[in-house]
Amino acid sequence: MKKIFPLLFLLAIVFQSCDHIENPIPETSAINWDLYPFDTIANPYPWPVWTSNTNTVKRILLEDFTGHTCTNCPAAATIAKQLEDDNVGKVIVASVHASPSGTFQAVQLPEFVTDFQTTAGNIYVNEMENFLGNPMGTVNRTSNGFAGSVWFFDSDWSSAVTNELAGSLIANIQLEYNYYPQTNGLFIHTESEFNSSLTGDYNLIIYLIRDAVEAPQKLNNGTTEEEYEHHAVLTDNINGTWGDAIVNGSVNAGDKFYNDYSYQLTDPNNDSTFDISNLSLIAYLCDRSTYEVIQVIKTELTP
């Protein structure tokens, strides 16, 4: 079973003498320290040391809503991947296997045995209105899509990406992590910084992505590709469907917010697609009322 434990990054340090740290781990922390495989006294947890964020690039989250029996979806996936390749470091793709009916995403034995659906993906297609069917997608979830919604047809993704890339950078994110294969424990730390003063409610959401998963996919010529490579598959939300609220009401330019999580990954011995070298994290800030993404980053995990 996977476990997630958000924590408050409060370093409460109790001194018995001027040099001795009695408790290097904050007692108020809700993190699951069972995932940290070392003695916390002899080997204190390596908290990140944040440096100034010098990024000047506005990045785009392209969510490709797809399904393994959707025959038009492979063509859309190709468009998404091409936009990512053409805008390296600027366009970040997440493939979300979801639709309101779940028809194209359903497990169909004996061939389509992989269930790519996620709780969050199923909620997104129902709560964000005017989703017509796969393949559709979001481009920073801006409301310039079909019928003034966040949903864009794949033929419109390129122009939507171009428009978004021309926008200003109003926030930045940094992410650091520690991974412990002994427990499959992943510890995630983020810094969210606002470059502009804003009014509204803003959330931080973190996706767990499997970079490549080979599984059957129906094609538009009536055949099935048995070893189709599903790209950038949304696998879980580290901190829930809508993430964590970090701004409620207003925020000033220069304000910074820190969030910390622990998460137990699926054992790669049970499923090789969860090998750490095949995993990434996508972290983004969004306006909770409009869904719009104001900044996103992708962090590839390594052993």
Secondary structure as GFF3:
##gff-version 3
##sequence-region A 1 303
A	DSSP	beta_strand	4	7	.	.	.	ID=ss1
A	DSSP	three_ten_helix	33	35	.	.	.	ID=ss2
A	DSSP	beta_strand	60	66	.	.	.	ID=ss3
A	DSSP	alpha_helix	73	86	.	.	.	ID=ss4
A	DSSP	beta_strand	91	97	.	.	.	ID=ss5
A	DSSP	alpha_helix	119	127	.	.	.	ID=ss6
A	DSSP	beta_strand	136	139	.	.	.	ID=ss7
A	DSSP	three_ten_helix	146	148	.	.	.	ID=ss8
A	DSSP	beta_strand	152	153	.	.	.	ID=ss9
A	DSSP	three_ten_helix	154	156	.	.	.	ID=ss10
A	DSSP	alpha_helix	157	165	.	.	.	ID=ss11
A	DSSP	beta_strand	171	180	.	.	.	ID=ss12
A	DSSP	beta_strand	185	194	.	.	.	ID=ss13
A	DSSP	beta_strand	198	218	.	.	.	ID=ss14
A	DSSP	beta_strand	224	237	.	.	.	ID=ss15
A	DSSP	beta_strand	244	251	.	.	.	ID=ss16
A	DSSP	beta_strand	256	264	.	.	.	ID=ss17
A	DSSP	three_ten_helix	272	274	.	.	.	ID=ss18
A	DSSP	three_ten_helix	276	278	.	.	.	ID=ss19
A	DSSP	beta_strand	279	287	.	.	.	ID=ss20
A	DSSP	beta_strand	293	300	.	.	.	ID=ss21
###
